[in-house]
Amino acid sequence: MKEYNVKEIEPNCYFSTTAYLDNSFVIATPEMPFAKELVDILKKWDFNKILCAGEPHKNYTVKNYVPGNSTDSIKESGSIIKELSMQSDMDKLEKAEKFYMDFLHYVDNLFVKATISDELDYGNVTDHIRSMVEYIKEDRRFLMRILKKIEPLPDKNYLATHSVRSTILSIIIGTYIKLPNHRLIELGVASLLHEIGMLKLPPQLYLSNRPLTANEQKAIITHPILGYSLLKSFNFPLAICLGALEHHERENGSGYPRHLSSEKITLYSKIIAVACSYEALSTKRPHKEAKDGYTGMLELLKNEGKQYDDTIVKALVVSLSIYPIGLYVLLSNGKKGQVVDVNPENPRFPIVQIFGDFTPDGKIKTMQTSADDVSIVRPLTRPEIET
C-alpha cells in the first residue's frame, strides 16, 4: 500500500485500485472519481492520508481497473460519503448543544451569584453576550434545533432557561431588523437580565404549580421594578435597565408596571416582550404544558388586543417561519421531517430536512415546502417522532 496526502491529490482523478482510509475502510474505487466534495469532507474531518496500492490518473479507463475489486465497493464508498456527511451535520448539532449548555451553566451561576453574593458584572455579561451574537450569526439554525431537542429540566430553576432562550430569540429578531452589532449586544444583555428582579422574590412564587393568591400575584408584578433597581445599582446602561422595567408593557397599554403604550415603550422592551412571550408559550413550565412552536406562533400572530408591536411579531415569524426552526412535522407525502431553515419569501413554507432520505452524494435530503408540491400537514408530537 502507498500512502497519499489528501491535499496533494488532484480532485476528480481516478485511482487504479481501491483507495482506503485505513486497511479496511473503502473511500474510493477505480470506477468513481475522487470527487472534490469527498476531498473537502476528508479535510474537514482531518483525514489527511489515504492508502492505495495503485496510482491516481486524470481519466478513468478500463486498463486502470485491477481485477479483484468488488462492485460492492462502489456501494460502500457511497455509504462512506453519506456517513461523513451525516457526521458533519451531527458535529454542528453537537457543537450547538455544547455551546448552549455551557452558556446555560454560565447563566445559572450568574443568577446564583446575583442572589447570594450580590454580584453582577456588566463587562463579564457583555463578553458572554458578544459570543452569543457571533454564534447566532454563524449557526442559528443548529442552535434553534437544539432548543427544540433539549427540554428544560423540571428540577431546575426555569428562570435561567427562560432567560437564555429569550435572549437567543431576541438577538435573532434584532438581527432581522438590522440592529448594528453594539446594539445587538446591548439587546442581548437586556434580554438575558430581563427577569433578574424575580431573584429578589421567594422562589415558590415563580416556581409554583398552583394558582397564586391575590397577594402573591401583586408580589410577582413587582419584579420589573426590582430588576430595574438592581441593574441600576450595578451601573448598567439605562437602555438595559429599561428593558427589565418595560418587558411586560403592552402596545395597548394593558401591561405593567406603568401601563405604557406604543411609542412610549423602548425598542428593546418591545423585542423582549415578543421573544419571551413566544418562549413562554412554547416551553414547558412548572404550572403548564408547552404548546408546539406552530401553535405558539399562531397565537402571537393573532396578536389579540394588539398587545405586541406588529413589526416585531413579523420579524420573529419571518426569522423562524410560522413552522419554526426545530419543529418536527408531518409532510403531505406522508414523510416525517424537521424544519431546518426559513423561506424569507413565504414563512408558511420553510425548508425541511427529511428523516431517512439522502441525496446521491450522501447529504441528508432537504426540500423547500410549497403549496404546489409537498407541504407541511401538521406538527408532530414527541411520541410520533420516536415511532
C-alpha distance (Angstrom), angle and dihedral (degrees) to the residues before:
residue distance angle dihedral
M1 . . .
K2 3.79 . .
E3 3.76 122.8 .
Y4 3.81 118.4 -130.1
N5 3.80 127.1 -166.3
V6 3.82 107.9 -128.3
K7 3.82 92.0 -143.1
E8 3.80 90.5 57.6
I9 3.80 97.1 49.4
E10 3.79 113.4 103.6
P11 3.82 109.5 -122.2
N12 3.83 116.3 -111.4
C13 3.80 93.6 18.5
Y14 3.83 121.5 137.5
F15 3.81 123.9 -124.8
S16 3.79 115.4 -140.5
T17 3.81 91.3 -137.0
T18 3.79 135.4 24.3
A19 3.81 113.8 -67.1
Y20 3.80 122.3 -144.1
L21 3.80 139.0 -162.9
D22 3.79 86.8 -145.5
N23 3.80 133.6 -12.3
S24 3.81 93.4 -61.1
F25 3.81 109.9 16.4
V26 3.85 107.6 98.0
I27 3.80 115.0 -145.6
A28 3.84 103.0 166.5
T29 3.81 140.7 3.2
P30 3.84 130.0 -151.2
E31 3.82 91.1 -102.8
M32 3.80 95.8 56.2
P33 3.81 128.3 65.6
F34 3.77 119.3 -118.4
A35 3.80 88.4 -115.0
K36 3.80 124.6 -148.2
E37 3.82 89.0 -123.5
L38 3.80 89.2 57.6
V39 3.82 91.0 48.7
D40 3.80 90.2 50.9
I41 3.82 92.2 50.2
L42 3.81 92.1 48.6
K43 3.80 91.5 49.9
K44 3.79 91.7 47.4
W45 3.79 91.2 53.5
D46 3.81 92.2 44.7
F47 3.79 95.5 -113.2
N48 3.80 96.5 150.8
K49 3.82 101.0 167.0
I50 3.81 136.7 45.1
L51 3.80 130.7 -172.2
C52 3.80 126.2 -131.5
A53 3.82 135.0 159.0
G54 3.80 90.3 -152.1
E55 3.79 135.6 53.6
P56 3.81 136.2 -103.3
H57 3.83 118.2 -105.4
K58 3.77 130.0 -169.8
N59 3.81 93.2 -127.4
Y60 3.78 134.8 27.6
T61 3.80 117.1 -115.1
V62 3.76 131.4 166.2
K63 3.81 91.2 -110.5
N64 3.79 89.1 62.7
Y65 3.77 88.8 64.1
V66 3.79 117.0 96.9
P67 3.83 115.1 -158.9
G68 3.75 116.3 -115.6
N69 3.82 97.7 54.6
S70 3.77 106.8 125.4
T71 3.78 117.1 -129.7
D72 3.79 84.3 -134.1
S73 3.80 86.5 72.7
I74 3.80 89.7 74.8
K75 3.78 89.7 57.1
E76 3.80 90.1 44.5
S77 3.81 90.6 52.5
G78 3.78 91.7 50.5
S79 3.78 90.8 51.2
I80 3.82 90.1 49.3
I81 3.81 91.7 55.0
K82 3.79 88.5 47.2
E83 3.79 90.9 49.7
L84 3.80 92.8 49.3
S85 3.80 91.0 48.3
M86 3.80 90.8 50.7
Q87 3.79 89.4 48.1
S88 3.81 89.2 53.6
D89 3.80 91.3 54.0
M90 3.80 92.0 44.2
D91 3.79 90.2 48.5
K92 3.80 90.9 57.4
L93 3.80 91.3 47.4
E94 3.80 91.5 48.9
K95 3.79 90.0 48.4
A96 3.83 90.3 50.4
E97 3.80 91.3 48.1
K98 3.80 92.2 50.8
F99 3.81 91.6 47.5
Y100 3.80 91.4 49.3
M101 3.81 95.0 46.4
D102 3.82 92.5 46.0
F103 3.80 90.3 50.1
L104 3.81 91.7 47.1
H105 3.80 90.1 50.5
Y106 3.82 89.4 51.4
V107 3.81 91.8 51.7
D108 3.80 91.9 46.9
N109 3.80 89.3 55.6
L110 3.80 91.7 42.6
F111 3.82 91.3 56.0
V112 3.81 92.5 45.6
K113 3.82 91.0 53.1
A114 3.80 91.3 46.3
T115 3.81 89.5 52.6
I116 3.79 101.6 40.9
S117 3.81 106.2 25.0
D118 3.79 99.4 25.5
E119 3.84 90.3 -125.4
L120 3.80 125.2 149.1
D121 3.79 119.4 156.1
Y122 3.82 114.5 -163.5
G123 3.81 93.8 -162.2
N124 3.79 93.1 50.8
V125 3.81 93.0 48.7
T126 3.82 90.6 47.4
D127 3.81 91.8 53.0
H128 3.80 91.7 53.4
I129 3.80 92.6 46.3
R130 3.80 89.8 50.3
S131 3.81 88.7 58.3
M132 3.81 89.7 48.3
V133 3.82 91.8 52.4
E134 3.80 90.9 50.2
Y135 3.79 92.3 48.1
I136 3.81 93.5 48.9
K137 3.79 91.3 50.9
E138 3.80 90.3 53.1
D139 3.82 105.3 35.1
R140 3.79 112.0 8.0
R141 3.83 91.8 136.4
F142 3.78 92.6 62.6
L143 3.80 92.4 41.1
M144 3.81 90.8 54.3
R145 3.79 90.6 49.7
I146 3.78 89.6 53.0
L147 3.83 91.1 52.1
K148 3.80 87.8 58.7
K149 3.79 92.5 46.3
I150 3.82 98.2 48.4
E151 3.79 113.7 64.4
P152 3.82 116.5 -160.3
L153 3.80 111.2 -98.9
P154 3.83 111.8 -108.8
D155 3.79 93.0 -139.2
K156 3.81 94.4 52.1
N157 3.79 128.3 87.8
Y158 3.79 101.9 -96.4
L159 3.84 93.0 -151.2
A160 3.82 93.2 81.5
T161 3.81 92.7 47.2
H162 3.80 93.0 45.7
S163 3.80 91.7 47.7
V164 3.82 94.3 49.5
R165 3.81 94.0 46.4
S166 3.80 92.4 45.6
T167 3.81 89.4 49.9
I168 3.81 92.0 53.9
L169 3.81 90.7 50.5
S170 3.81 92.9 45.2
I171 3.81 92.3 52.2
I172 3.82 90.7 47.9
I173 3.82 89.6 52.8
G174 3.81 91.4 45.3
T175 3.80 90.1 51.0
Y176 3.81 91.3 51.9
I177 3.81 93.1 52.3
K178 3.83 87.6 48.2
L179 3.79 101.4 -116.5
P180 3.83 110.0 177.6
N181 3.79 116.4 -106.6
H182 3.81 97.0 -100.7
R183 3.81 90.4 53.1
L184 3.81 92.0 47.0
I185 3.79 87.9 56.2
E186 3.80 91.8 47.6
L187 3.82 90.1 48.1
G188 3.81 89.5 49.3
V189 3.81 92.4 52.7
A190 3.81 91.0 47.9
S191 3.79 91.2 49.7
L192 3.79 94.6 46.2
L193 3.81 91.1 52.8
H194 3.80 99.9 34.6
E195 3.84 92.1 109.0
I196 3.81 95.9 39.9
G197 3.81 90.2 114.9
M198 3.82 89.0 67.2
L199 3.81 88.1 71.3
K200 3.79 88.5 69.3
L201 3.81 91.0 59.4
P202 3.83 128.8 75.4
P203 3.86 107.9 -86.9
Q204 3.80 91.9 -130.2
L205 3.80 88.6 69.7
Y206 3.82 96.4 61.8
L207 3.83 97.8 27.2
S208 3.79 95.1 49.4
N209 3.81 120.3 120.6
R210 3.80 91.6 -161.9
P211 3.81 130.6 80.4
L212 3.81 111.6 -85.3
T213 3.78 122.2 -122.4
A214 3.79 120.0 -116.3
N215 3.82 91.3 -100.8
E216 3.80 91.7 48.4
Q217 3.81 90.3 51.4
K218 3.79 89.6 51.8
A219 3.79 89.3 52.0
I220 3.81 92.6 50.2
I221 3.81 94.0 53.9
T222 3.79 90.2 57.8
H223 3.82 91.9 68.8
P224 3.86 95.7 91.9
I225 3.82 90.2 56.1
L226 3.82 91.4 44.7
G227 3.81 89.9 50.1
Y228 3.79 93.3 48.4
S229 3.81 91.4 50.4
L230 3.80 92.8 46.8
L231 3.81 94.7 50.0
K232 3.79 91.4 45.0
S233 3.81 90.3 52.6
F234 3.83 88.4 57.0
N235 3.83 91.2 50.0
F236 3.80 96.6 -112.6
P237 3.84 113.8 167.1
L238 3.80 114.9 -86.4
A239 3.82 93.2 -116.0
I240 3.81 89.5 59.9
C241 3.82 93.1 45.0
L242 3.81 89.6 52.1
G243 3.81 90.1 50.9
A244 3.80 88.5 61.8
L245 3.81 92.5 42.8
E246 3.81 98.2 48.4
H247 3.82 107.1 32.9
H248 3.82 90.7 105.3
E249 3.81 94.2 48.8
R250 3.81 114.5 109.5
E251 3.80 133.6 -148.5
N252 3.80 92.1 -117.5
G253 3.82 93.4 51.4
S254 3.81 94.2 -109.0
G255 3.82 95.0 117.5
Y256 3.78 132.8 89.1
P257 3.00 160.7 -68.9
R258 3.84 96.0 9.8
H259 3.83 101.6 12.7
L260 3.81 91.8 -125.6
S261 3.79 119.8 174.9
S262 3.78 138.7 -152.6
E263 3.82 113.8 -44.8
K264 3.83 92.6 19.3
I265 3.83 90.7 67.8
T266 3.81 115.9 84.9
L267 3.82 119.9 -116.9
Y268 3.81 94.4 -116.2
S269 3.80 89.8 53.0
K270 3.82 91.9 50.3
I271 3.82 90.5 51.9
I272 3.81 94.1 45.7
A273 3.82 90.4 48.2
V274 3.81 91.4 58.1
A275 3.81 95.2 39.6
C276 3.79 96.9 48.5
S277 3.83 92.7 41.7
Y278 3.80 91.1 54.1
E279 3.81 90.8 44.6
A280 3.81 90.7 50.3
L281 3.81 91.4 49.9
S282 3.81 95.1 48.7
T283 3.83 100.7 40.5
K284 3.80 129.7 73.4
R285 3.80 113.9 -110.4
P286 3.81 131.6 -169.2
H287 3.81 89.7 -101.3
K288 3.84 102.3 36.2
E289 3.78 146.8 29.8
A290 3.80 120.4 -111.5
K291 3.78 123.9 -104.8
D292 3.79 116.3 -134.7
G293 3.81 114.8 -99.7
Y294 3.81 93.1 -105.8
T295 3.82 93.7 54.3
G296 3.79 90.7 44.8
M297 3.78 90.9 51.1
L298 3.82 91.9 50.1
E299 3.80 90.6 52.3
L300 3.79 90.6 53.8
L301 3.80 91.4 46.0
K302 3.79 90.5 54.4
N303 3.82 86.3 57.6
E304 3.78 90.4 -169.1
G305 3.78 111.4 -150.6
K306 3.82 89.4 7.9
Q307 3.80 92.1 -89.3
Y308 3.81 95.9 156.9
D309 3.78 136.2 51.0
D310 3.82 106.4 -97.7
T311 3.81 92.3 -142.6
I312 3.81 91.8 55.7
V313 3.82 92.9 46.2
K314 3.81 89.4 50.7
A315 3.82 90.1 49.3
L316 3.82 90.4 54.6
V317 3.81 93.3 46.7
V318 3.81 94.6 47.8
S319 3.82 91.8 44.1
L320 3.82 95.0 50.8
S321 3.85 101.8 17.0
I322 3.79 124.9 -127.4
Y323 3.79 84.5 -81.2
P324 3.82 95.2 50.2
I325 3.80 125.0 -136.7
G326 3.80 108.6 -87.7
L327 3.83 95.3 30.7
Y328 3.83 115.6 132.7
V329 3.80 111.2 -134.5
L330 3.81 144.7 -175.7
L331 3.81 113.0 -128.9
S332 3.80 128.5 -145.4
N333 3.83 90.1 -111.8
G334 3.81 89.6 60.9
K335 3.80 95.7 -106.0
K336 3.79 126.6 124.8
G337 3.79 125.3 -130.2
Q338 3.77 148.5 149.6
V339 3.80 128.4 -109.1
V340 3.82 106.2 -115.9
D341 3.81 104.6 167.4
V342 3.78 142.9 10.7
N343 3.77 133.1 -109.1
P344 3.83 103.7 -135.2
E345 3.81 90.9 -163.0
N346 3.80 94.2 55.8
P347 3.85 122.7 12.2
R348 3.83 90.4 -163.1
F349 3.79 92.9 68.6
P350 3.81 110.9 49.3
I351 3.80 128.6 170.5
V352 3.80 113.7 -88.1
Q353 3.80 131.3 -161.3
I354 3.82 110.0 -138.6
F355 3.81 117.8 -134.0
G356 3.80 111.4 -120.9
D357 3.83 96.9 0.7
F358 3.81 122.9 116.8
T359 3.79 136.3 -176.3
P360 3.85 118.8 -122.0
D361 3.82 90.5 -97.0
G362 3.80 91.9 55.4
K363 3.79 100.7 -101.5
I364 3.78 119.7 138.7
K365 3.79 105.2 -99.5
T366 3.79 118.0 -110.2
M367 3.77 127.1 -179.3
Q368 3.77 140.2 -170.5
T369 3.80 107.9 -118.2
S370 3.79 116.4 -139.0
A371 3.78 143.8 172.2
D372 3.81 92.1 -111.5
D373 3.80 99.2 47.4
V374 3.82 131.0 15.3
S375 3.80 114.6 -7.2
I376 3.80 137.6 175.5
V377 3.80 113.7 -91.0
R378 3.80 99.1 -173.7
P379 3.81 144.9 -40.6
L380 3.81 117.7 -80.3
T381 3.78 125.9 -125.2
R382 3.82 119.0 -128.9
P383 3.86 93.9 -104.8
E384 3.82 89.0 52.2
I385 3.80 91.0 52.9
E386 3.79 92.9 52.2
T387 3.82 95.7 50.7
